[in-house]
Amino acid sequence: MLLVLITVLLACKEDKPQPEFAIGDFSFSSEYITLGEPFTITYKGTDSISDGLFYHLMNAREYPQDLVFSENTATVTIPDSISAVVFAPKVNEKYAHNDHKGFMFDVKDAEGNSASEAEAAKQLFTFNSGEEVGVDSDNDAIFAAIDNAIKQDKSLEDKWMGTHLFMARQIDKETTDKVKAHYVADLESKTDLSEDDYDRLTNVYYATRENAKADSLMKIATDKFPDSEMADRMVTRSFFDAKTFEEKEAIFKANKDKLMASQNANFILESLAMYHHREGNTEAFDSYLSMIESKSRVAALYNSIAWPKAEKGEDVEAAMALSKKSLELMKAEQEELADKPEYYSTNQYKTSLEYGYSMYADTYALLAFKNGDVKEAITYQEQALEKGANAEMYGRYVEFLMSDEQYETIVAKAPEMIVDGNSTSQMKAFLKEAYQKTNPEGDAETMIAELEEKAKQKGLEELKKTLLDEEAPNFTMTNLDGEQVTLSDMEGKTVILDFWATWCGPCIASFPAMQDVVTKYKDDDTVEFFFVDTFESGDKRLDEVQSFITKNEYDFNVLIDPVKEGGTQHIVAQDYKVSGIPTKFIIGPNGNIKFKSVGYNGSPEKTVNEIDAMIELINTMK
């Protein structure tokens, strides 16, 4: 009887479901995830839920997975070795973020124990991917979580050391020195270092940017342990340090197996292939490309060769052959998905391949057009417009149609492009001409003006959806003339901050448009533009920035984002949570951030129109 009672009680205990755990409009199976057991997330709100992402966190790394909903519920099962999970579902096509705190869960084993690195992994996620999914990060909290985890569990040191040191550098020099001492104190005094000792010391010194000291130790370790991983890394280093490609190729041929096994293998092969392409050695070019297993990387390299030739109209037939190969490779990879990197979920990778194919189709279409095959150009440009097209790509499509005298098609399709904000001045000129040919009695000027007004109103409505009202962090920075600029002194004005760097290609590409905007508002004393140079350092920084602005004759008020004393973080970029550039903030007269824009859309006209619209909206709210 007692045995029966115990059996019944155990069965009741096992069958009893864990209480649901609610966060906002979402309900979860429980407050934590158990390894190997199904875990559900259910949306109970009234808006539209769509598939999103969830991230496996392990060993200071994260692995995105597709989160798939069916009837508002998604179920996942987490495999062994995962320490924590972050969910990023989409509501109304935007990531839900739980008031910027995220949906983060520890993963527990069968005994109910969390991994010792769980909190550190969740905090680190906010630094690496938080901005992408709307989750705030705090460097002090991230460092504290990592530091505490390592103090509690020494076995984490090997896998977390680099990240531990990196986050320490985001704090200050004192913190960095303490963490560095933790890793090297017992080693610097040793007279006979082991292979592992050398490896740790060099990694610490590289992480703390003591490169000369690290290089010296690497040389000693390589001589002492010629068959070590450090010796292999030294070979890779020698390849990149080589002054000429002849030297690089000699190093590659002498150390092929080691270099092919390195993390830099694809880059090494690509650089050698490109060298031989420039030298006209097709056989060597093809030989190095054949060693690259990733189809998408080879496709990208083909396109990087073909696109400049398409722009210039040079070697068109040869470039077309390479461009066609890039499309064939991308199609094959879209079917096989053989080269998916760990930093993409499957759907993310598929989307990336679609964008890549569109970009390469744009290249091929332009080459076909310059080769005189207009219909081929139109066919491929239509494929180019299927994913991620910008105004320039739409503009080329209309140009090709115009060349083929497809006036009715232009009149049917171009107006929608203009209203959607994907127009260029040339496209409007083509539409006007096509309209006049198909409607000789029509008023083309009025038609264009009406489309532009519709585009403006649609743009304003879209902008309203992105309107913010967040307090802008105050700052004082110095411009290139040595004058101090303080944000709080700008009260009552609309302030546009453009974060950029001299090495940033998209930043530089956007500057002609930004110059147009600056010129347009130069006599408006209610609007101020500041171009914040960030993510750059070094003794020559000021000279290089000044030289760039002077050379390009930009009329910009450039501010220098200072680096935190003893650290590596740029203070204002950190305060504004800038993780990529170009990033623009439009601050209203009340001192609050009203808009944030990341990246460059590729269209000067669209850039000018968007900033105009932002300023107009802010003025209507005064």
C-alpha positions as CSV (number, residue, x, y, z in Angstrom):
1,M,0.0,0.0,0.0
2,L,2.8,2.4,0.9
3,L,4.6,1.6,-2.4
4,V,1.4,2.4,-4.4
5,L,1.0,5.7,-2.5
6,I,4.6,6.7,-3.3
7,T,4.1,5.8,-6.9
8,V,0.9,7.9,-7.1
9,L,2.6,10.9,-5.5
10,L,5.6,10.7,-7.8
11,A,3.3,10.4,-10.8
12,C,1.4,13.5,-9.7
13,K,4.6,15.4,-9.2
14,E,5.9,14.5,-12.6
15,D,2.6,15.3,-14.4
16,K,2.1,18.6,-12.6
17,P,2.8,21.4,-15.2
18,Q,5.2,24.2,-14.3
19,P,3.3,27.5,-13.7
20,E,3.2,29.8,-16.7
21,F,5.4,32.9,-16.5
22,A,4.0,36.1,-18.0
23,I,5.9,39.1,-19.4
24,G,3.7,41.7,-20.9
25,D,1.7,40.2,-23.7
26,F,3.8,37.0,-23.7
27,S,3.4,33.8,-21.7
28,F,6.2,31.4,-21.2
29,S,6.3,27.8,-20.0
30,S,8.1,28.8,-16.8
31,E,10.8,31.2,-15.5
32,Y,13.6,29.0,-16.8
33,I,14.2,26.5,-19.6
34,T,15.2,22.9,-18.9
35,L,17.7,21.2,-21.2
36,G,16.1,18.9,-23.7
37,E,12.5,19.7,-22.7
38,P,10.0,21.6,-24.9
39,F,9.5,25.2,-23.9
40,T,6.7,27.4,-25.2
41,I,6.3,31.1,-25.8
42,T,2.7,32.3,-26.5
43,Y,1.6,35.7,-27.6
44,K,-1.6,36.9,-26.0
45,G,-1.8,40.4,-27.3
46,T,-4.1,41.7,-30.1
47,D,-1.5,42.8,-32.6
48,S,0.1,40.8,-35.4
49,I,2.7,38.3,-34.2
50,S,5.3,37.1,-36.7
51,D,8.3,34.9,-36.6
52,G,11.4,36.3,-35.0
53,L,14.6,34.9,-33.5
54,F,15.9,33.2,-30.4
55,Y,19.5,33.0,-29.4
56,H,21.5,30.2,-27.9
57,L,24.1,31.6,-25.6
58,M,27.3,29.6,-24.8
59,N,30.9,30.4,-24.0
60,A,30.7,34.1,-24.7
61,R,29.1,33.4,-28.1
62,E,25.6,33.5,-29.4
63,Y,23.9,31.5,-32.1
64,P,20.7,32.9,-33.6
65,Q,17.9,30.4,-34.4
66,D,14.6,31.0,-36.2
67,L,11.6,31.4,-33.8
68,V,8.5,30.1,-35.7
69,F,5.0,30.8,-34.4
70,S,1.9,28.8,-35.2
71,E,-1.4,30.1,-33.9
72,N,0.5,32.6,-31.7
73,T,2.6,29.9,-30.1
74,A,6.2,28.8,-30.7
75,T,7.9,25.8,-29.1
76,V,11.6,25.3,-28.8
77,T,13.8,22.6,-27.3
78,I,17.3,23.6,-26.1
79,P,20.2,21.2,-26.6
80,D,23.0,20.5,-24.2
81,S,25.8,23.0,-23.5
82,I,23.6,26.1,-23.9
83,S,23.8,28.4,-20.9
84,A,21.0,30.9,-21.6
85,V,18.4,31.8,-24.2
86,V,17.1,35.2,-25.4
87,F,13.8,35.4,-27.3
88,A,13.2,38.2,-29.9
89,P,9.7,37.7,-31.3
90,K,8.3,40.3,-33.7
91,V,5.1,42.1,-33.2
92,N,3.8,44.3,-36.1
93,E,7.1,43.4,-37.8
94,K,9.2,45.0,-35.0
95,Y,11.1,43.2,-32.3
96,A,9.3,43.0,-29.0
97,H,11.8,43.9,-26.3
98,N,10.0,44.0,-22.9
99,D,10.6,47.6,-22.2
100,H,14.2,47.3,-23.6
101,K,15.0,44.6,-21.0
102,G,14.6,41.6,-23.4
103,F,13.2,38.1,-22.8
104,M,16.1,36.3,-21.2
105,F,16.0,32.8,-19.6
106,D,18.5,30.7,-17.8
107,V,18.8,27.1,-19.1
108,K,18.9,24.5,-16.3
109,D,20.0,20.9,-16.2
110,A,17.9,18.0,-15.0
111,E,18.8,18.8,-11.4
112,G,17.7,22.4,-11.8
113,N,21.1,24.0,-11.8
114,S,21.9,27.0,-14.0
115,A,25.2,27.3,-15.8
116,S,27.7,29.5,-13.9
117,E,28.1,31.7,-17.0
118,A,24.4,32.2,-17.5
119,E,24.1,35.8,-16.2
120,A,27.4,36.8,-17.9
121,A,26.1,35.4,-21.2
122,K,22.8,37.3,-21.0
123,Q,24.5,40.5,-20.2
124,L,27.1,40.1,-23.0
125,F,24.2,39.5,-25.4
126,T,23.0,43.1,-24.7
127,F,26.4,44.4,-25.9
128,N,26.7,42.3,-29.0
129,S,23.1,42.2,-30.3
130,G,21.0,44.3,-27.9
131,E,20.6,47.2,-30.2
132,E,19.5,45.0,-33.1
133,V,16.5,43.6,-31.1
134,G,15.8,46.7,-29.0
135,V,17.5,45.7,-25.7
136,D,19.5,48.2,-23.7
137,S,23.1,47.5,-22.5
138,D,25.2,48.8,-19.6
139,N,28.9,48.2,-19.8
140,D,29.4,48.3,-16.1
141,A,26.7,45.6,-15.6
142,I,28.1,43.5,-18.4
143,F,31.6,43.7,-16.9
144,A,30.4,43.0,-13.4
145,A,28.5,39.9,-14.5
146,I,31.5,38.5,-16.4
147,D,33.9,39.3,-13.6
148,N,31.7,37.7,-11.0
149,A,31.2,34.6,-13.1
150,I,34.9,34.0,-13.5
151,K,35.5,34.7,-9.8
152,Q,32.9,32.1,-8.9
153,D,34.0,29.5,-11.5
154,K,37.7,29.5,-12.5
155,S,37.0,27.0,-15.3
156,L,35.5,29.8,-17.3
157,E,38.7,31.7,-17.6
158,D,40.0,30.0,-20.8
159,K,36.7,30.7,-22.8
160,W,35.9,34.1,-21.3
161,M,39.4,35.7,-20.9
162,G,39.4,37.7,-24.1
163,T,35.9,39.0,-23.5
164,H,36.7,39.7,-19.8
165,L,39.6,41.9,-20.9
166,F,37.7,43.5,-23.7
167,M,34.9,44.6,-21.4
168,A,37.4,45.8,-18.8
169,R,38.8,48.1,-21.5
170,Q,35.3,49.6,-21.9
171,I,35.4,50.7,-18.3
172,D,38.7,52.3,-17.6
173,K,42.5,51.7,-17.3
174,E,42.3,50.8,-13.6
175,T,39.8,48.0,-14.2
176,T,41.8,46.8,-17.2
177,D,45.0,46.6,-15.1
178,K,43.2,44.7,-12.4
179,V,41.9,42.1,-14.8
180,K,45.2,41.9,-16.6
181,A,47.0,41.3,-13.3
182,H,44.5,38.5,-12.5
183,Y,45.6,36.6,-15.7
184,V,49.4,37.3,-15.7
185,A,50.5,37.9,-12.1
186,D,51.7,34.3,-11.7
187,L,53.2,34.1,-15.1
188,E,55.3,37.2,-15.5
189,S,57.6,36.1,-12.7
190,K,58.1,32.6,-14.0
191,T,61.5,31.8,-15.5
192,D,60.4,28.8,-17.5
193,L,57.1,29.3,-19.3
194,S,55.1,26.4,-20.8
195,E,53.4,26.5,-24.1
196,D,50.1,27.3,-22.4
197,D,51.8,30.1,-20.4
198,Y,53.1,31.8,-23.5
199,D,49.7,31.4,-25.2
200,R,47.9,33.0,-22.3
201,L,50.4,35.9,-21.9
202,T,50.4,36.8,-25.6
203,N,46.6,36.7,-25.7
204,V,46.4,39.0,-22.7
205,Y,48.9,41.4,-24.2
206,Y,47.1,41.5,-27.5
207,A,43.8,42.0,-25.7
208,T,45.2,45.0,-23.8
209,R,46.9,46.4,-27.0
210,E,50.4,45.8,-25.8
211,N,51.3,44.5,-29.2
212,A,55.1,44.9,-29.1
213,K,55.3,42.8,-25.9
214,A,52.9,40.2,-27.4
215,D,54.9,40.1,-30.6
216,S,58.2,39.5,-28.7
217,L,56.7,36.7,-26.7
218,M,55.2,35.1,-29.8
219,K,58.7,35.1,-31.4
220,I,60.2,33.4,-28.4
221,A,57.4,30.9,-28.1
222,T,57.6,30.0,-31.8
223,D,61.3,29.3,-31.5
224,K,60.8,27.2,-28.4
225,F,57.7,25.4,-29.6
226,P,57.9,25.2,-33.4
227,D,55.0,22.8,-33.7
228,S,52.6,24.8,-31.5
229,E,49.4,26.6,-32.5
230,M,51.2,29.8,-31.7
231,A,53.9,28.9,-34.3
232,D,51.0,28.4,-36.8
233,R,49.6,31.8,-35.9
234,M,53.0,33.3,-36.5
235,V,53.0,31.9,-40.0
236,T,49.7,33.6,-40.6
237,R,51.1,36.8,-39.2
238,S,54.1,36.6,-41.5
239,F,51.7,36.3,-44.5
240,F,49.9,39.6,-43.6
241,D,53.2,41.3,-42.7
242,A,54.8,40.5,-46.0
243,K,55.4,43.6,-48.1
244,T,54.8,42.2,-51.6
245,F,52.4,39.6,-53.0
246,E,55.4,37.7,-54.3
247,E,56.5,37.2,-50.7
248,K,53.0,36.4,-49.6
249,E,52.7,33.7,-52.3
250,A,56.0,32.2,-51.3
251,I,54.9,32.0,-47.7
252,F,51.6,30.4,-48.7
253,K,53.2,27.8,-50.9
254,A,55.7,26.9,-48.1
255,N,53.0,26.7,-45.4
256,K,49.9,25.9,-47.4
257,D,48.4,23.3,-44.9
258,K,48.9,25.7,-41.9
259,L,47.4,28.7,-43.7
260,M,44.5,26.7,-45.1
261,A,43.7,25.5,-41.6
262,S,43.7,29.1,-40.2
263,Q,40.6,31.2,-39.6
264,N,42.0,33.6,-42.2
265,A,42.2,31.0,-45.0
266,N,39.4,32.4,-47.2
267,F,40.8,36.0,-46.9
268,I,44.3,34.7,-47.8
269,L,43.0,32.9,-50.8
270,E,40.9,35.8,-51.9
271,S,43.8,38.2,-51.7
272,L,46.1,35.9,-53.7
273,A,43.3,35.4,-56.3
274,M,42.8,39.1,-56.7
275,Y,46.5,39.7,-57.0
276,H,46.7,37.3,-60.0
277,H,43.5,38.8,-61.5
278,R,45.2,42.2,-61.5
279,E,48.2,40.6,-63.1
280,G,46.1,39.0,-65.8
281,N,47.0,35.4,-64.7
282,T,43.7,33.7,-65.2
283,E,45.0,30.2,-64.4
284,A,46.4,31.2,-61.0
285,F,43.2,33.3,-60.3
286,D,41.0,30.3,-60.9
287,S,43.3,28.0,-59.0
288,Y,43.1,30.0,-55.8
289,L,39.3,30.5,-56.2
290,S,38.9,26.7,-56.5
291,M,40.3,26.3,-53.0
292,I,37.5,28.5,-51.5
293,E,34.7,26.2,-50.4
294,S,32.1,29.0,-49.8
295,K,30.1,29.7,-53.0
296,S,28.8,33.0,-51.6
297,R,32.3,34.2,-51.0
298,V,33.4,33.4,-54.5
299,A,30.3,35.0,-55.9
300,A,31.1,38.2,-53.9
301,L,34.6,38.2,-55.2
302,Y,33.4,37.9,-58.8
303,N,30.9,40.7,-58.3
304,S,33.6,42.9,-56.7
305,I,35.5,42.6,-59.9
306,A,32.6,43.0,-62.2
307,W,30.9,46.0,-60.6
308,P,33.6,48.6,-61.2
309,K,33.8,47.5,-64.8
310,A,30.0,47.9,-65.1
311,E,30.2,51.4,-63.8
312,K,33.1,52.3,-66.2
313,G,31.9,50.3,-69.1
314,E,35.3,48.5,-69.3
315,D,36.0,44.9,-70.4
316,V,32.3,44.4,-70.5
317,E,32.1,40.9,-72.0
318,A,34.7,39.5,-69.6
319,A,33.0,41.2,-66.7
320,M,29.6,39.8,-67.8
321,A,31.1,36.3,-67.7
322,L,32.3,36.8,-64.1
323,S,29.0,38.4,-63.1
324,K,27.0,35.5,-64.6
325,K,29.1,33.1,-62.5
326,S,28.3,35.1,-59.4
327,L,24.6,34.7,-60.1
328,E,24.9,30.9,-60.8
329,L,26.8,30.4,-57.5
330,M,24.3,32.4,-55.5
331,K,21.4,30.4,-57.0
332,A,23.2,27.1,-56.1
333,E,23.8,28.3,-52.6
334,Q,20.2,29.4,-52.2
335,E,19.2,25.8,-52.9
336,E,21.9,24.1,-50.8
337,L,22.5,26.5,-47.9
338,A,25.8,24.7,-47.4
339,D,27.8,27.7,-46.2
340,K,25.6,29.2,-43.5
341,P,27.7,30.9,-40.9
342,E,27.0,30.5,-37.2
343,Y,26.1,34.1,-36.8
344,Y,23.0,33.7,-39.1
345,S,19.8,31.8,-38.5
346,T,18.6,29.8,-41.5
347,N,16.1,32.5,-42.4
348,Q,18.6,35.3,-41.9
349,Y,21.0,33.5,-44.2
350,K,18.3,33.0,-46.9
351,T,17.5,36.7,-46.7
352,S,21.2,37.5,-47.0
353,L,21.5,35.4,-50.1
354,E,18.4,37.0,-51.6
355,Y,19.9,40.5,-51.1
356,G,23.2,39.3,-52.5
357,Y,21.6,37.9,-55.6
358,S,19.7,41.1,-56.2
359,M,22.8,43.2,-55.9
360,Y,24.7,40.9,-58.3
361,A,21.8,40.9,-60.7
362,D,22.0,44.7,-60.7
363,T,25.6,44.4,-61.8
364,Y,24.9,41.9,-64.5
365,A,22.0,44.0,-65.8
366,L,24.1,47.1,-66.1
367,L,26.8,45.2,-67.9
368,A,24.2,43.7,-70.3
369,F,22.9,47.2,-71.0
370,K,26.4,48.6,-71.7
371,N,26.9,45.6,-74.0
372,G,23.9,46.6,-76.0
373,D,21.5,43.8,-74.8
374,V,18.8,46.0,-73.4
375,K,16.1,43.2,-73.0
376,E,18.6,41.1,-71.1
377,A,19.3,44.1,-68.9
378,I,15.6,44.6,-68.2
379,T,15.1,40.9,-67.4
380,Y,17.9,40.9,-64.8
381,Q,17.1,44.3,-63.4
382,E,13.6,43.1,-62.6
383,Q,15.3,40.3,-60.6
384,A,17.5,42.9,-58.9
385,L,14.4,44.8,-57.7
386,E,13.0,41.8,-55.9
387,K,14.9,42.3,-52.7
388,G,16.7,45.3,-51.1
389,A,16.6,47.6,-54.1
390,N,17.5,51.3,-53.7
391,A,16.6,54.3,-55.7
392,E,19.6,54.0,-58.0
393,M,18.6,50.4,-58.9
394,Y,15.0,51.6,-59.7
395,G,16.5,54.4,-61.7
396,R,18.5,52.1,-63.8
397,Y,15.4,49.9,-64.4
398,V,13.5,53.0,-65.8
399,E,16.6,53.9,-67.9
400,F,16.7,50.5,-69.5
401,L,12.9,50.6,-70.2
402,M,13.4,54.1,-71.7
403,S,16.2,52.7,-74.0
404,D,13.8,50.0,-75.1
405,E,11.1,52.6,-75.7
406,Q,8.7,50.9,-73.3
407,Y,7.0,54.2,-72.5
408,E,3.7,52.7,-71.3
409,T,5.5,50.4,-68.9
410,I,7.4,53.4,-67.5
411,V,4.1,55.4,-67.1
412,A,2.6,52.4,-65.3
413,K,5.5,51.6,-62.9
414,A,7.5,54.7,-62.3
415,P,4.8,56.7,-60.4
416,E,4.7,54.0,-57.7
417,M,8.5,54.1,-57.4
418,I,8.4,57.9,-56.9
419,V,5.6,57.7,-54.3
420,D,7.5,55.1,-52.4
421,G,10.5,57.4,-52.2
422,N,12.6,55.3,-54.7
423,S,13.1,58.0,-57.3
424,T,16.0,59.9,-58.8
425,S,15.9,63.2,-60.8
426,Q,16.8,61.2,-63.9
427,M,13.9,58.8,-63.3
428,K,11.5,61.8,-63.1
429,A,12.9,63.2,-66.3
430,F,12.3,59.8,-68.0
431,L,8.8,59.5,-66.7
432,K,8.0,63.0,-67.9
433,E,9.3,62.2,-71.4
434,A,7.4,58.8,-71.5
435,Y,4.2,60.5,-70.2
436,Q,4.4,63.1,-73.0
437,K,4.8,60.4,-75.6
438,T,1.9,58.3,-74.3
439,N,-0.3,61.3,-73.4
440,P,0.5,64.2,-75.8
441,E,-2.2,66.3,-74.3
442,G,-1.4,65.6,-70.7
443,D,0.3,67.9,-68.2
444,A,3.5,66.1,-67.2
445,E,4.7,68.8,-64.9
446,T,1.5,68.6,-62.8
447,M,1.6,64.9,-62.8
448,I,5.2,64.8,-61.5
449,A,4.3,67.5,-58.9
450,E,1.4,65.5,-57.6
451,L,3.5,62.4,-57.3
452,E,6.2,64.3,-55.4
453,E,3.5,65.6,-53.0
454,K,2.2,62.1,-52.5
455,A,5.7,60.9,-51.8
456,K,6.2,63.6,-49.3
457,Q,3.0,62.8,-47.4
458,K,3.8,59.1,-47.4
459,G,7.2,59.8,-46.1
460,L,5.9,61.9,-43.3
461,E,3.4,59.2,-42.3
462,E,6.2,56.6,-42.3
463,L,8.4,59.0,-40.2
464,K,5.7,59.5,-37.7
465,K,5.8,55.8,-36.9
466,T,9.5,56.2,-35.9
467,L,9.0,59.3,-33.8
468,L,10.9,59.2,-30.5
469,D,10.8,61.3,-27.4
470,E,13.9,60.4,-25.4
471,E,16.2,62.7,-23.5
472,A,19.4,63.4,-25.5
473,P,22.5,62.9,-23.4
474,N,24.3,66.2,-22.9
475,F,27.8,66.6,-24.2
476,T,30.7,69.0,-24.6
477,M,33.0,68.3,-27.5
478,T,35.7,70.3,-29.3
479,N,35.5,71.1,-33.0
480,L,38.3,71.3,-35.5
481,D,38.8,75.0,-34.8
482,G,39.4,74.2,-31.1
483,E,36.0,75.6,-30.0
484,Q,33.9,73.8,-27.5
485,V,30.3,72.9,-28.4
486,T,27.8,72.0,-25.7
487,L,24.4,70.4,-26.5
488,S,22.5,72.2,-23.7
489,D,23.5,75.5,-25.3
490,M,21.4,74.6,-28.3
491,E,18.1,74.7,-26.5
492,G,15.4,75.9,-28.8
493,K,17.1,74.6,-31.9
494,T,16.8,71.4,-33.9
495,V,20.2,69.6,-33.8
496,I,21.3,67.0,-36.2
497,L,24.2,64.8,-35.0
498,D,25.9,62.7,-37.7
499,F,28.3,60.1,-36.2
500,W,30.9,59.1,-38.8
501,A,34.6,58.2,-39.3
502,T,37.1,58.7,-42.1
503,W,37.3,54.9,-42.6
504,C,33.6,54.4,-43.0
505,G,32.6,53.9,-46.6
506,P,28.8,54.5,-46.2
507,C,29.5,57.6,-44.2
508,I,31.6,59.0,-46.9
509,A,29.1,58.0,-49.6
510,S,26.4,60.0,-47.7
511,F,28.4,63.2,-47.4
512,P,27.6,64.8,-50.8
513,A,23.9,64.5,-49.8
514,M,24.7,65.8,-46.3
515,Q,26.5,68.8,-47.8
516,D,23.4,69.6,-49.8
517,V,21.4,69.6,-46.6
518,V,23.9,71.7,-44.7
519,T,23.9,74.2,-47.6
520,K,20.1,74.3,-47.7
521,Y,19.9,75.2,-44.0
522,K,23.0,77.3,-43.6
523,D,20.9,80.5,-43.2
524,D,18.4,78.9,-40.8
525,D,19.6,79.7,-37.3
526,T,17.0,77.3,-35.8
527,V,18.9,74.3,-37.2
528,E,22.4,73.1,-36.3
529,F,24.4,70.3,-37.9
530,F,27.3,68.6,-36.2
531,F,29.4,65.8,-37.6
532,V,30.7,63.7,-34.8
533,D,34.0,61.9,-35.7
534,T,34.0,58.7,-33.6
535,F,35.5,55.2,-33.4
536,E,38.9,56.7,-34.4
537,S,41.9,57.3,-32.2
538,G,45.7,57.8,-32.5
539,D,48.1,60.7,-32.5
540,K,47.3,61.7,-36.1
541,R,43.5,61.6,-35.7
542,L,42.9,65.4,-35.8
543,D,45.2,65.9,-38.8
544,E,43.6,63.0,-40.7
545,V,40.0,64.3,-40.1
546,Q,41.0,67.9,-41.0
547,S,42.7,66.7,-44.1
548,F,39.7,64.7,-45.2
549,I,37.3,67.6,-44.7
550,T,39.6,70.1,-46.4
551,K,40.3,67.8,-49.3
552,N,36.7,67.2,-50.0
553,E,35.7,70.9,-49.4
554,Y,32.9,69.9,-47.0
555,D,31.3,72.8,-45.0
556,F,30.8,70.7,-41.9
557,N,31.2,71.6,-38.2
558,V,33.1,68.5,-37.1
559,L,33.2,67.5,-33.5
560,I,35.7,65.1,-32.0
561,D,34.2,62.4,-29.8
562,P,36.7,62.0,-26.9
563,V,38.0,58.6,-25.8
564,K,37.4,57.7,-22.2
565,E,40.6,58.2,-20.2
566,G,42.4,54.9,-19.7
567,G,39.9,53.1,-21.9
568,T,38.9,52.6,-25.5
569,Q,35.3,53.7,-25.6
570,H,34.3,56.9,-27.3
571,I,32.3,58.8,-24.7
572,V,29.5,60.4,-26.7
573,A,29.0,57.4,-29.0
574,Q,28.7,55.3,-25.9
575,D,26.2,57.7,-24.3
576,Y,24.1,57.7,-27.4
577,K,24.5,53.9,-27.7
578,V,26.0,54.1,-31.2
579,S,27.1,50.7,-32.4
580,G,27.4,51.3,-36.1
581,I,28.0,54.3,-38.4
582,P,26.7,56.3,-40.0
583,T,24.1,57.0,-37.4
584,K,22.1,60.2,-37.2
585,F,20.2,61.7,-34.3
586,I,17.7,64.5,-34.8
587,I,17.2,66.3,-31.6
588,G,14.2,68.6,-31.1
589,P,14.2,72.1,-29.6
590,N,13.2,70.6,-26.2
591,G,16.4,68.6,-26.0
592,N,14.8,65.2,-26.7
593,I,15.8,62.8,-29.5
594,K,13.0,62.7,-32.0
595,F,14.5,60.5,-34.7
596,K,17.4,58.0,-35.1
597,S,18.6,56.9,-38.5
598,V,21.2,54.2,-39.0
599,G,23.1,53.6,-42.3
600,Y,22.9,55.2,-45.7
601,N,20.1,54.4,-48.1
602,G,22.2,54.9,-51.2
603,S,20.1,57.8,-52.5
604,P,21.2,61.4,-52.1
605,E,17.7,62.7,-53.0
606,K,16.1,60.4,-50.5
607,T,18.5,61.4,-47.8
608,V,17.8,65.1,-48.3
609,N,14.0,64.5,-48.4
610,E,14.1,62.5,-45.2
611,I,16.0,65.1,-43.2
612,D,13.7,67.8,-44.6
613,A,10.7,65.8,-43.5
614,M,12.1,65.2,-40.0
615,I,12.8,68.9,-39.5
616,E,9.3,69.7,-40.8
617,L,7.7,67.3,-38.4
618,I,9.6,68.7,-35.5
619,N,8.6,72.2,-36.5
620,T,4.9,71.2,-36.5
621,M,5.3,69.9,-32.9
622,K,6.7,73.2,-31.5
